[in-house]
Amino acid sequence: MVIVVAVAENGIIGRGDGLPWHVSGDLKRFRAITWGKPLIMGRRTFESIGRPLPGRTSIVVSRDAELSLPEGVLLASSLDAAIARAGVEAQRLGVAEAAVVGGADIYAQALPHADALRLTRIHGAPAGDVVFPALNVPDWREIAREGPFQGEKDEFAFSFVDYERA
């Protein structure tokens, strides 16, 4: 299981129901990392995206057993149930991993289970109200770093940093 997240220097990952920045390179990397894989996310994250993402299976974690979801989107009552469903989906799809894509509570629950972390470091401190949980640094080893980059339309410079469990 891999966690995929963009985190600002101040720990912010969201504002309201969306991202507090526009960084097209991060969106392209997110698509490349998650393509063809099962995605585990909380209900609010799914609602902020607004639709199932093409080329991926969405698994939404919610305690609401009556939650209405679009065709093809799977519901799980807990992170453990989502991980089990993602394992079955990954096998069906012929991929080696599932991706956890938010929000903060799901990330906090998933961190102890994750094998890898694909982080986009946003070089800025935007205002926001959703924070990524603190990493226990000794648990992780940096294996790759690229950047910083900043395209013409990007609000902030950014770097890609990959970690694996130590």
Rosetta constraint file for C-alpha pairs under 8 A:
AtomPair CA 1 CA 97 HARMONIC 5.22 0.50
AtomPair CA 1 CA 98 HARMONIC 5.02 0.50
AtomPair CA 1 CA 99 HARMONIC 5.86 0.50
AtomPair CA 1 CA 100 HARMONIC 7.28 0.50
AtomPair CA 1 CA 113 HARMONIC 7.27 0.50
AtomPair CA 1 CA 114 HARMONIC 5.02 0.50
AtomPair CA 1 CA 115 HARMONIC 5.56 0.50
AtomPair CA 1 CA 116 HARMONIC 6.74 0.50
AtomPair CA 2 CA 97 HARMONIC 6.90 0.50
AtomPair CA 2 CA 98 HARMONIC 6.34 0.50
AtomPair CA 2 CA 99 HARMONIC 4.89 0.50
AtomPair CA 2 CA 100 HARMONIC 6.20 0.50
AtomPair CA 2 CA 114 HARMONIC 5.58 0.50
AtomPair CA 2 CA 115 HARMONIC 5.90 0.50
AtomPair CA 2 CA 116 HARMONIC 4.67 0.50
AtomPair CA 2 CA 117 HARMONIC 5.55 0.50
AtomPair CA 2 CA 118 HARMONIC 7.08 0.50
AtomPair CA 3 CA 99 HARMONIC 5.65 0.50
AtomPair CA 3 CA 100 HARMONIC 4.74 0.50
AtomPair CA 3 CA 101 HARMONIC 6.32 0.50
AtomPair CA 3 CA 107 HARMONIC 7.40 0.50
AtomPair CA 3 CA 110 HARMONIC 7.81 0.50
AtomPair CA 3 CA 111 HARMONIC 7.64 0.50
AtomPair CA 3 CA 114 HARMONIC 6.59 0.50
AtomPair CA 3 CA 116 HARMONIC 6.32 0.50
AtomPair CA 3 CA 117 HARMONIC 4.74 0.50
AtomPair CA 3 CA 118 HARMONIC 6.08 0.50
AtomPair CA 3 CA 119 HARMONIC 7.93 0.50
AtomPair CA 4 CA 30 HARMONIC 7.15 0.50
AtomPair CA 4 CA 33 HARMONIC 7.96 0.50
AtomPair CA 4 CA 99 HARMONIC 6.50 0.50
AtomPair CA 4 CA 100 HARMONIC 6.12 0.50
AtomPair CA 4 CA 101 HARMONIC 5.41 0.50
AtomPair CA 4 CA 117 HARMONIC 6.12 0.50
AtomPair CA 4 CA 118 HARMONIC 4.88 0.50
AtomPair CA 4 CA 119 HARMONIC 6.04 0.50
AtomPair CA 5 CA 13 HARMONIC 7.70 0.50
AtomPair CA 5 CA 101 HARMONIC 6.42 0.50
AtomPair CA 5 CA 102 HARMONIC 7.47 0.50
AtomPair CA 5 CA 117 HARMONIC 7.86 0.50
AtomPair CA 5 CA 118 HARMONIC 6.51 0.50
AtomPair CA 5 CA 119 HARMONIC 5.13 0.50
AtomPair CA 5 CA 120 HARMONIC 6.30 0.50
AtomPair CA 6 CA 13 HARMONIC 6.25 0.50
AtomPair CA 6 CA 26 HARMONIC 7.37 0.50
AtomPair CA 6 CA 119 HARMONIC 5.57 0.50
AtomPair CA 6 CA 120 HARMONIC 4.37 0.50
AtomPair CA 6 CA 121 HARMONIC 5.91 0.50
AtomPair CA 6 CA 122 HARMONIC 6.68 0.50
AtomPair CA 7 CA 11 HARMONIC 5.65 0.50
AtomPair CA 7 CA 12 HARMONIC 5.79 0.50
AtomPair CA 7 CA 13 HARMONIC 5.09 0.50
AtomPair CA 7 CA 119 HARMONIC 7.03 0.50
AtomPair CA 7 CA 120 HARMONIC 6.22 0.50
AtomPair CA 7 CA 121 HARMONIC 5.26 0.50
AtomPair CA 7 CA 122 HARMONIC 5.79 0.50
AtomPair CA 7 CA 132 HARMONIC 6.91 0.50
AtomPair CA 8 CA 12 HARMONIC 5.25 0.50
AtomPair CA 8 CA 13 HARMONIC 6.53 0.50
AtomPair CA 8 CA 121 HARMONIC 5.79 0.50
AtomPair CA 8 CA 122 HARMONIC 4.35 0.50
AtomPair CA 8 CA 123 HARMONIC 6.15 0.50
AtomPair CA 8 CA 124 HARMONIC 5.87 0.50
AtomPair CA 8 CA 125 HARMONIC 5.83 0.50
AtomPair CA 8 CA 126 HARMONIC 7.21 0.50
AtomPair CA 9 CA 121 HARMONIC 6.94 0.50
AtomPair CA 9 CA 122 HARMONIC 6.30 0.50
AtomPair CA 9 CA 123 HARMONIC 5.92 0.50
AtomPair CA 9 CA 124 HARMONIC 5.73 0.50
AtomPair CA 9 CA 125 HARMONIC 5.64 0.50
AtomPair CA 10 CA 124 HARMONIC 7.56 0.50
AtomPair CA 10 CA 125 HARMONIC 5.25 0.50
AtomPair CA 10 CA 126 HARMONIC 7.73 0.50
AtomPair CA 11 CA 131 HARMONIC 5.34 0.50
AtomPair CA 11 CA 132 HARMONIC 5.61 0.50
AtomPair CA 11 CA 133 HARMONIC 7.95 0.50
AtomPair CA 12 CA 125 HARMONIC 7.52 0.50
AtomPair CA 12 CA 126 HARMONIC 7.24 0.50
AtomPair CA 12 CA 127 HARMONIC 7.47 0.50
AtomPair CA 12 CA 128 HARMONIC 5.84 0.50
AtomPair CA 12 CA 129 HARMONIC 7.00 0.50
AtomPair CA 12 CA 130 HARMONIC 5.75 0.50
AtomPair CA 12 CA 131 HARMONIC 4.47 0.50
AtomPair CA 12 CA 132 HARMONIC 6.32 0.50
AtomPair CA 13 CA 19 HARMONIC 6.76 0.50
AtomPair CA 13 CA 20 HARMONIC 7.44 0.50
AtomPair CA 13 CA 104 HARMONIC 7.96 0.50
AtomPair CA 13 CA 128 HARMONIC 7.33 0.50
AtomPair CA 13 CA 130 HARMONIC 5.58 0.50
AtomPair CA 13 CA 131 HARMONIC 5.42 0.50
AtomPair CA 13 CA 132 HARMONIC 6.05 0.50
AtomPair CA 14 CA 18 HARMONIC 5.74 0.50
AtomPair CA 14 CA 19 HARMONIC 4.73 0.50
AtomPair CA 14 CA 20 HARMONIC 5.64 0.50
AtomPair CA 14 CA 128 HARMONIC 5.59 0.50
AtomPair CA 14 CA 129 HARMONIC 6.21 0.50
AtomPair CA 14 CA 130 HARMONIC 4.74 0.50
AtomPair CA 14 CA 131 HARMONIC 6.98 0.50
AtomPair CA 15 CA 19 HARMONIC 5.84 0.50
AtomPair CA 15 CA 20 HARMONIC 5.37 0.50
AtomPair CA 15 CA 127 HARMONIC 7.19 0.50
AtomPair CA 15 CA 128 HARMONIC 4.22 0.50
AtomPair CA 15 CA 129 HARMONIC 5.13 0.50
AtomPair CA 15 CA 130 HARMONIC 6.08 0.50
AtomPair CA 16 CA 128 HARMONIC 7.36 0.50
AtomPair CA 16 CA 129 HARMONIC 6.68 0.50
AtomPair CA 16 CA 130 HARMONIC 7.70 0.50
AtomPair CA 17 CA 44 HARMONIC 7.43 0.50
AtomPair CA 17 CA 45 HARMONIC 7.56 0.50
AtomPair CA 17 CA 48 HARMONIC 5.27 0.50
AtomPair CA 18 CA 48 HARMONIC 6.10 0.50
AtomPair CA 20 CA 126 HARMONIC 6.43 0.50
AtomPair CA 20 CA 127 HARMONIC 7.03 0.50
AtomPair CA 20 CA 128 HARMONIC 6.46 0.50
AtomPair CA 21 CA 126 HARMONIC 7.54 0.50
AtomPair CA 21 CA 155 HARMONIC 6.23 0.50
AtomPair CA 21 CA 156 HARMONIC 7.49 0.50
AtomPair CA 22 CA 153 HARMONIC 7.84 0.50
AtomPair CA 22 CA 154 HARMONIC 5.80 0.50
AtomPair CA 22 CA 155 HARMONIC 5.81 0.50
AtomPair CA 22 CA 156 HARMONIC 7.87 0.50
AtomPair CA 23 CA 27 HARMONIC 6.80 0.50
AtomPair CA 23 CA 151 HARMONIC 8.00 0.50
AtomPair CA 23 CA 153 HARMONIC 7.50 0.50
AtomPair CA 23 CA 154 HARMONIC 4.64 0.50
AtomPair CA 23 CA 155 HARMONIC 6.31 0.50
AtomPair CA 23 CA 156 HARMONIC 6.88 0.50
AtomPair CA 23 CA 158 HARMONIC 7.94 0.50
AtomPair CA 24 CA 28 HARMONIC 6.30 0.50
AtomPair CA 24 CA 151 HARMONIC 7.82 0.50
AtomPair CA 24 CA 153 HARMONIC 7.70 0.50
AtomPair CA 24 CA 154 HARMONIC 6.43 0.50
AtomPair CA 25 CA 29 HARMONIC 6.21 0.50
AtomPair CA 25 CA 151 HARMONIC 7.74 0.50
AtomPair CA 26 CA 30 HARMONIC 6.03 0.50
AtomPair CA 26 CA 120 HARMONIC 6.55 0.50
AtomPair CA 27 CA 31 HARMONIC 6.26 0.50
AtomPair CA 28 CA 32 HARMONIC 6.27 0.50
AtomPair CA 29 CA 33 HARMONIC 6.06 0.50
AtomPair CA 30 CA 34 HARMONIC 6.03 0.50
AtomPair CA 31 CA 35 HARMONIC 5.61 0.50
AtomPair CA 34 CA 38 HARMONIC 7.75 0.50
AtomPair CA 34 CA 39 HARMONIC 7.32 0.50
AtomPair CA 34 CA 56 HARMONIC 7.15 0.50
AtomPair CA 34 CA 99 HARMONIC 6.42 0.50
AtomPair CA 35 CA 55 HARMONIC 5.81 0.50
AtomPair CA 35 CA 56 HARMONIC 5.85 0.50
AtomPair CA 36 CA 55 HARMONIC 5.22 0.50
AtomPair CA 36 CA 56 HARMONIC 4.84 0.50
AtomPair CA 36 CA 57 HARMONIC 7.58 0.50
AtomPair CA 36 CA 93 HARMONIC 7.32 0.50
AtomPair CA 36 CA 95 HARMONIC 7.43 0.50
AtomPair CA 37 CA 55 HARMONIC 7.76 0.50
AtomPair CA 37 CA 56 HARMONIC 5.26 0.50
AtomPair CA 37 CA 57 HARMONIC 6.46 0.50
AtomPair CA 37 CA 90 HARMONIC 6.47 0.50
AtomPair CA 37 CA 93 HARMONIC 7.37 0.50
AtomPair CA 37 CA 95 HARMONIC 6.51 0.50
AtomPair CA 37 CA 97 HARMONIC 6.87 0.50
AtomPair CA 37 CA 98 HARMONIC 5.61 0.50
AtomPair CA 37 CA 99 HARMONIC 6.86 0.50
AtomPair CA 38 CA 56 HARMONIC 5.72 0.50
AtomPair CA 38 CA 57 HARMONIC 4.53 0.50
AtomPair CA 38 CA 58 HARMONIC 5.94 0.50
AtomPair CA 38 CA 59 HARMONIC 6.96 0.50
AtomPair CA 38 CA 86 HARMONIC 5.72 0.50
AtomPair CA 38 CA 89 HARMONIC 6.37 0.50
AtomPair CA 38 CA 90 HARMONIC 6.27 0.50
AtomPair CA 38 CA 97 HARMONIC 7.80 0.50
AtomPair CA 38 CA 98 HARMONIC 5.00 0.50
AtomPair CA 38 CA 99 HARMONIC 6.34 0.50
AtomPair CA 39 CA 56 HARMONIC 6.80 0.50
AtomPair CA 39 CA 57 HARMONIC 5.93 0.50
AtomPair CA 39 CA 58 HARMONIC 4.86 0.50
AtomPair CA 39 CA 59 HARMONIC 5.80 0.50
AtomPair CA 39 CA 86 HARMONIC 7.52 0.50
AtomPair CA 39 CA 98 HARMONIC 5.99 0.50
AtomPair CA 39 CA 99 HARMONIC 4.93 0.50
AtomPair CA 39 CA 100 HARMONIC 5.79 0.50
AtomPair CA 39 CA 101 HARMONIC 6.58 0.50
AtomPair CA 40 CA 58 HARMONIC 6.31 0.50
AtomPair CA 40 CA 59 HARMONIC 4.89 0.50
AtomPair CA 40 CA 60 HARMONIC 6.10 0.50
AtomPair CA 40 CA 61 HARMONIC 7.26 0.50
AtomPair CA 40 CA 82 HARMONIC 6.60 0.50
AtomPair CA 40 CA 83 HARMONIC 7.68 0.50
AtomPair CA 40 CA 86 HARMONIC 7.43 0.50
AtomPair CA 40 CA 98 HARMONIC 7.35 0.50
AtomPair CA 40 CA 99 HARMONIC 6.12 0.50
AtomPair CA 40 CA 100 HARMONIC 4.67 0.50
AtomPair CA 40 CA 101 HARMONIC 6.13 0.50
AtomPair CA 40 CA 102 HARMONIC 7.51 0.50
AtomPair CA 41 CA 45 HARMONIC 6.15 0.50
AtomPair CA 41 CA 46 HARMONIC 6.50 0.50
AtomPair CA 41 CA 58 HARMONIC 7.46 0.50
AtomPair CA 41 CA 59 HARMONIC 6.33 0.50
AtomPair CA 41 CA 60 HARMONIC 5.16 0.50
AtomPair CA 41 CA 61 HARMONIC 6.08 0.50
AtomPair CA 41 CA 100 HARMONIC 6.12 0.50
AtomPair CA 41 CA 101 HARMONIC 5.49 0.50
AtomPair CA 41 CA 102 HARMONIC 5.06 0.50
AtomPair CA 41 CA 103 HARMONIC 6.59 0.50
AtomPair CA 41 CA 106 HARMONIC 6.75 0.50
AtomPair CA 42 CA 46 HARMONIC 6.33 0.50
AtomPair CA 42 CA 60 HARMONIC 5.38 0.50
AtomPair CA 42 CA 61 HARMONIC 4.78 0.50
AtomPair CA 42 CA 62 HARMONIC 6.53 0.50
AtomPair CA 42 CA 102 HARMONIC 6.22 0.50
AtomPair CA 42 CA 103 HARMONIC 5.96 0.50
AtomPair CA 42 CA 105 HARMONIC 7.98 0.50
AtomPair CA 42 CA 106 HARMONIC 6.27 0.50
AtomPair CA 43 CA 47 HARMONIC 6.13 0.50
AtomPair CA 43 CA 60 HARMONIC 5.69 0.50
AtomPair CA 43 CA 61 HARMONIC 5.98 0.50
AtomPair CA 43 CA 62 HARMONIC 5.86 0.50
AtomPair CA 44 CA 48 HARMONIC 6.05 0.50
AtomPair CA 44 CA 103 HARMONIC 7.39 0.50
AtomPair CA 45 CA 49 HARMONIC 6.31 0.50
AtomPair CA 45 CA 102 HARMONIC 6.07 0.50
AtomPair CA 45 CA 103 HARMONIC 5.74 0.50
AtomPair CA 46 CA 50 HARMONIC 6.18 0.50
AtomPair CA 46 CA 51 HARMONIC 7.10 0.50
AtomPair CA 46 CA 52 HARMONIC 7.80 0.50
AtomPair CA 46 CA 60 HARMONIC 6.89 0.50
AtomPair CA 47 CA 51 HARMONIC 7.36 0.50
AtomPair CA 51 CA 70 HARMONIC 7.79 0.50
AtomPair CA 52 CA 56 HARMONIC 7.83 0.50
AtomPair CA 52 CA 57 HARMONIC 7.60 0.50
AtomPair CA 52 CA 58 HARMONIC 6.31 0.50
AtomPair CA 52 CA 70 HARMONIC 7.55 0.50
AtomPair CA 52 CA 73 HARMONIC 6.82 0.50
AtomPair CA 53 CA 57 HARMONIC 7.59 0.50
AtomPair CA 53 CA 58 HARMONIC 7.33 0.50
AtomPair CA 57 CA 72 HARMONIC 7.30 0.50
AtomPair CA 57 CA 73 HARMONIC 6.64 0.50
AtomPair CA 57 CA 74 HARMONIC 7.76 0.50
AtomPair CA 57 CA 89 HARMONIC 7.78 0.50
AtomPair CA 58 CA 72 HARMONIC 7.75 0.50
AtomPair CA 58 CA 73 HARMONIC 5.18 0.50
AtomPair CA 58 CA 74 HARMONIC 6.21 0.50
AtomPair CA 59 CA 73 HARMONIC 6.05 0.50
AtomPair CA 59 CA 74 HARMONIC 4.64 0.50
AtomPair CA 59 CA 75 HARMONIC 5.68 0.50
AtomPair CA 59 CA 76 HARMONIC 6.70 0.50
AtomPair CA 59 CA 82 HARMONIC 6.44 0.50
AtomPair CA 59 CA 85 HARMONIC 7.78 0.50
AtomPair CA 59 CA 86 HARMONIC 7.36 0.50
AtomPair CA 60 CA 73 HARMONIC 7.29 0.50
AtomPair CA 60 CA 74 HARMONIC 6.16 0.50
AtomPair CA 60 CA 75 HARMONIC 4.99 0.50
AtomPair CA 60 CA 76 HARMONIC 5.99 0.50
AtomPair CA 60 CA 82 HARMONIC 7.51 0.50
AtomPair CA 61 CA 75 HARMONIC 6.11 0.50
AtomPair CA 61 CA 76 HARMONIC 4.82 0.50
AtomPair CA 61 CA 77 HARMONIC 5.65 0.50
AtomPair CA 61 CA 78 HARMONIC 5.73 0.50
AtomPair CA 61 CA 79 HARMONIC 6.39 0.50
AtomPair CA 61 CA 82 HARMONIC 6.58 0.50
AtomPair CA 62 CA 67 HARMONIC 7.68 0.50
AtomPair CA 62 CA 75 HARMONIC 7.07 0.50
AtomPair CA 62 CA 76 HARMONIC 6.29 0.50
AtomPair CA 62 CA 77 HARMONIC 5.20 0.50
AtomPair CA 62 CA 78 HARMONIC 6.70 0.50
AtomPair CA 63 CA 76 HARMONIC 7.87 0.50
AtomPair CA 63 CA 77 HARMONIC 4.96 0.50
AtomPair CA 63 CA 78 HARMONIC 6.98 0.50
AtomPair CA 64 CA 77 HARMONIC 7.36 0.50
AtomPair CA 65 CA 75 HARMONIC 7.92 0.50
AtomPair CA 65 CA 77 HARMONIC 7.00 0.50
AtomPair CA 69 CA 73 HARMONIC 6.12 0.50
AtomPair CA 69 CA 74 HARMONIC 7.71 0.50
AtomPair CA 69 CA 75 HARMONIC 7.83 0.50
AtomPair CA 75 CA 82 HARMONIC 7.73 0.50
AtomPair CA 76 CA 81 HARMONIC 5.51 0.50
AtomPair CA 76 CA 82 HARMONIC 5.09 0.50
AtomPair CA 76 CA 85 HARMONIC 7.72 0.50
AtomPair CA 77 CA 81 HARMONIC 6.29 0.50
AtomPair CA 77 CA 82 HARMONIC 7.42 0.50
AtomPair CA 78 CA 82 HARMONIC 6.20 0.50
AtomPair CA 79 CA 83 HARMONIC 6.07 0.50
AtomPair CA 79 CA 106 HARMONIC 7.22 0.50
AtomPair CA 79 CA 109 HARMONIC 7.23 0.50
AtomPair CA 79 CA 110 HARMONIC 7.43 0.50
AtomPair CA 80 CA 84 HARMONIC 6.30 0.50
AtomPair CA 81 CA 85 HARMONIC 6.21 0.50
AtomPair CA 82 CA 86 HARMONIC 5.92 0.50
AtomPair CA 83 CA 87 HARMONIC 6.16 0.50
AtomPair CA 84 CA 88 HARMONIC 6.54 0.50
AtomPair CA 85 CA 89 HARMONIC 6.13 0.50
AtomPair CA 86 CA 90 HARMONIC 5.85 0.50
AtomPair CA 86 CA 98 HARMONIC 6.07 0.50
AtomPair CA 87 CA 91 HARMONIC 6.22 0.50
AtomPair CA 87 CA 97 HARMONIC 7.72 0.50
AtomPair CA 87 CA 98 HARMONIC 7.26 0.50
AtomPair CA 88 CA 92 HARMONIC 6.21 0.50
AtomPair CA 89 CA 93 HARMONIC 6.01 0.50
AtomPair CA 90 CA 94 HARMONIC 5.85 0.50
AtomPair CA 90 CA 95 HARMONIC 5.08 0.50
AtomPair CA 90 CA 96 HARMONIC 6.43 0.50
AtomPair CA 90 CA 97 HARMONIC 6.29 0.50
AtomPair CA 90 CA 98 HARMONIC 6.51 0.50
AtomPair CA 91 CA 95 HARMONIC 6.29 0.50
AtomPair CA 91 CA 96 HARMONIC 7.52 0.50
AtomPair CA 100 CA 106 HARMONIC 7.75 0.50
AtomPair CA 100 CA 107 HARMONIC 7.10 0.50
AtomPair CA 100 CA 110 HARMONIC 7.43 0.50
AtomPair CA 101 CA 107 HARMONIC 7.62 0.50
AtomPair CA 102 CA 106 HARMONIC 5.74 0.50
AtomPair CA 102 CA 107 HARMONIC 5.77 0.50
AtomPair CA 103 CA 107 HARMONIC 6.07 0.50
AtomPair CA 104 CA 108 HARMONIC 6.14 0.50
AtomPair CA 104 CA 130 HARMONIC 6.61 0.50
AtomPair CA 104 CA 131 HARMONIC 6.32 0.50
AtomPair CA 104 CA 132 HARMONIC 5.56 0.50
AtomPair CA 104 CA 133 HARMONIC 6.73 0.50
AtomPair CA 105 CA 109 HARMONIC 6.28 0.50
AtomPair CA 106 CA 110 HARMONIC 5.96 0.50
AtomPair CA 107 CA 111 HARMONIC 5.93 0.50
AtomPair CA 107 CA 132 HARMONIC 7.32 0.50
AtomPair CA 107 CA 133 HARMONIC 7.14 0.50
AtomPair CA 108 CA 112 HARMONIC 8.00 0.50
AtomPair CA 108 CA 132 HARMONIC 7.74 0.50
AtomPair CA 108 CA 133 HARMONIC 5.69 0.50
AtomPair CA 109 CA 113 HARMONIC 7.99 0.50
AtomPair CA 110 CA 114 HARMONIC 6.09 0.50
AtomPair CA 114 CA 165 HARMONIC 7.57 0.50
AtomPair CA 115 CA 164 HARMONIC 5.88 0.50
AtomPair CA 115 CA 165 HARMONIC 5.36 0.50
AtomPair CA 116 CA 162 HARMONIC 7.47 0.50
AtomPair CA 116 CA 163 HARMONIC 5.62 0.50
AtomPair CA 116 CA 164 HARMONIC 4.25 0.50
AtomPair CA 116 CA 165 HARMONIC 5.99 0.50
AtomPair CA 117 CA 162 HARMONIC 5.83 0.50
AtomPair CA 117 CA 163 HARMONIC 5.01 0.50
AtomPair CA 117 CA 164 HARMONIC 6.20 0.50
AtomPair CA 118 CA 160 HARMONIC 7.43 0.50
AtomPair CA 118 CA 161 HARMONIC 6.29 0.50
AtomPair CA 118 CA 162 HARMONIC 4.71 0.50
AtomPair CA 118 CA 163 HARMONIC 6.48 0.50
AtomPair CA 119 CA 160 HARMONIC 5.93 0.50
AtomPair CA 119 CA 161 HARMONIC 5.19 0.50
AtomPair CA 119 CA 162 HARMONIC 6.01 0.50
AtomPair CA 119 CA 163 HARMONIC 7.90 0.50
AtomPair CA 120 CA 158 HARMONIC 6.57 0.50
AtomPair CA 120 CA 159 HARMONIC 5.67 0.50
AtomPair CA 120 CA 160 HARMONIC 4.61 0.50
AtomPair CA 120 CA 161 HARMONIC 6.16 0.50
AtomPair CA 121 CA 158 HARMONIC 5.44 0.50
AtomPair CA 121 CA 159 HARMONIC 5.15 0.50
AtomPair CA 121 CA 160 HARMONIC 6.23 0.50
AtomPair CA 121 CA 161 HARMONIC 7.03 0.50
AtomPair CA 122 CA 156 HARMONIC 6.45 0.50
AtomPair CA 122 CA 157 HARMONIC 6.29 0.50
AtomPair CA 122 CA 158 HARMONIC 4.56 0.50
AtomPair CA 122 CA 159 HARMONIC 6.77 0.50
AtomPair CA 123 CA 156 HARMONIC 6.01 0.50
AtomPair CA 123 CA 157 HARMONIC 5.32 0.50
AtomPair CA 123 CA 158 HARMONIC 5.38 0.50
AtomPair CA 123 CA 159 HARMONIC 7.68 0.50
AtomPair CA 124 CA 156 HARMONIC 6.27 0.50
AtomPair CA 124 CA 157 HARMONIC 7.59 0.50
AtomPair CA 136 CA 140 HARMONIC 7.44 0.50
AtomPair CA 137 CA 141 HARMONIC 7.96 0.50
AtomPair CA 138 CA 166 HARMONIC 7.18 0.50
AtomPair CA 139 CA 165 HARMONIC 5.78 0.50
AtomPair CA 139 CA 166 HARMONIC 5.23 0.50
AtomPair CA 140 CA 163 HARMONIC 6.02 0.50
AtomPair CA 140 CA 164 HARMONIC 5.65 0.50
AtomPair CA 140 CA 165 HARMONIC 4.59 0.50
AtomPair CA 140 CA 166 HARMONIC 4.79 0.50
AtomPair CA 141 CA 163 HARMONIC 5.33 0.50
AtomPair CA 141 CA 164 HARMONIC 5.48 0.50
AtomPair CA 141 CA 165 HARMONIC 6.17 0.50
AtomPair CA 141 CA 166 HARMONIC 5.29 0.50
AtomPair CA 142 CA 161 HARMONIC 7.14 0.50
AtomPair CA 142 CA 162 HARMONIC 5.89 0.50
AtomPair CA 142 CA 163 HARMONIC 4.37 0.50
AtomPair CA 142 CA 164 HARMONIC 6.63 0.50
AtomPair CA 143 CA 161 HARMONIC 7.77 0.50
AtomPair CA 143 CA 162 HARMONIC 5.68 0.50
AtomPair CA 143 CA 163 HARMONIC 5.46 0.50
AtomPair CA 143 CA 164 HARMONIC 6.85 0.50
AtomPair CA 144 CA 160 HARMONIC 7.86 0.50
AtomPair CA 144 CA 161 HARMONIC 5.74 0.50
AtomPair CA 144 CA 162 HARMONIC 5.09 0.50
AtomPair CA 144 CA 163 HARMONIC 7.17 0.50
AtomPair CA 145 CA 159 HARMONIC 7.05 0.50
AtomPair CA 145 CA 160 HARMONIC 5.56 0.50
AtomPair CA 145 CA 161 HARMONIC 4.49 0.50
AtomPair CA 145 CA 162 HARMONIC 6.43 0.50
AtomPair CA 146 CA 159 HARMONIC 5.62 0.50
AtomPair CA 146 CA 160 HARMONIC 5.14 0.50
AtomPair CA 146 CA 161 HARMONIC 6.65 0.50
AtomPair CA 147 CA 158 HARMONIC 6.65 0.50
AtomPair CA 147 CA 159 HARMONIC 4.45 0.50
AtomPair CA 147 CA 160 HARMONIC 6.46 0.50
AtomPair CA 148 CA 157 HARMONIC 6.03 0.50
AtomPair CA 148 CA 158 HARMONIC 5.11 0.50
AtomPair CA 148 CA 159 HARMONIC 4.52 0.50
AtomPair CA 148 CA 160 HARMONIC 7.81 0.50
AtomPair CA 149 CA 157 HARMONIC 5.38 0.50
AtomPair CA 149 CA 158 HARMONIC 5.38 0.50
AtomPair CA 149 CA 159 HARMONIC 6.27 0.50
AtomPair CA 150 CA 154 HARMONIC 5.90 0.50
AtomPair CA 150 CA 155 HARMONIC 7.99 0.50
AtomPair CA 150 CA 156 HARMONIC 6.54 0.50
AtomPair CA 150 CA 157 HARMONIC 4.47 0.50
AtomPair CA 150 CA 158 HARMONIC 6.45 0.50
AtomPair CA 151 CA 157 HARMONIC 7.86 0.50
